[in-house]
């Protein structure tokens, strides 16, 4: 496994804006996948096709949302430095 890919998969931190983006992507994508799956099954009258299409689309969405891709880390938090008190 390449070091860049390993860093992407193993480092699990994303920023707050990235979390909001992931939430939005999840909401819209799950709705999109459900509608596409339902319509394809309704038109073809085949429940297997509905399940297959929904499963494939949900898996693709899972792959996009779960891993901490670099576009989720565009706005890192800046913390204040610790001041020593006497």
N, C-alpha and C positions, 0 to 999 in steps of 0.2 A: 504494500500500500504506500502511495507517495506521501511524503511528509505534509504537503499542503492539504491533501484530502484527510489525512489522519488528524491534522489540527482542526479542520472544519468539523469533523464528526465527534472528536473527543472533547473539545472545548465547548461547554454548554451554556455560555453566557451570551445573552442578547440584551439590548438596551430597552428602555420603556417604550420608545417609539417603535422599535422592532416588535415588541410584544403586541402593541396595538395593531400594527400591520398584519402580524400573524393571525390575530383574532379576526380582523376584517376579511382576510383571505379565506380563513376557515368558514366564516359565515356565508360569504358569497359562493364559495366553491362547493360547499355541501349542498346549498340550495340548487345551484346549477347542475350538479351531478344527479341529484334526486329528480329534478325536472326532466333532464335528458333521459335518464333511465326509465322513468315512468312513461314518457311519451313514446320512446322506442318500443317498450313492451306493450303499450296500449295500441299502437299502430299495427304491430306485428302479431298481437294477441299471443305473446309468448313470455311466460313468467321467467323462464331460464335466461332469455336475452336481457330482461330487466335486471336480474340478479348479476349477471356477468358484467354488464355495462356499469352498473352502480359500483360493483366491487373494483373494477379496473380504475374508474375515475376516483373513487375514494382512496385507493392505494397511491395513485399519482398525487392526490392532494396531501396525503399523509407524508409522502416523501418531500414535498415542497415545504410543509409547515413544521415538521418535527425537528429537522436538523437545523442547527444554528448557522445558516448561510451568511455570507458577508453583508448582504443587503439588509439584514436585521441588525447590524452593528454599526450603522452610519452615524449615530448620535450617542457616543459613549458619555456616561456620567463623569463629571469632574468632581472629585471629592476634595475637601479642604485638607491641608496638611495638618498633622497633629502638632499642637503646640505643647511644649513641656512647661509645666507649672511648678513653681518652687514652693 
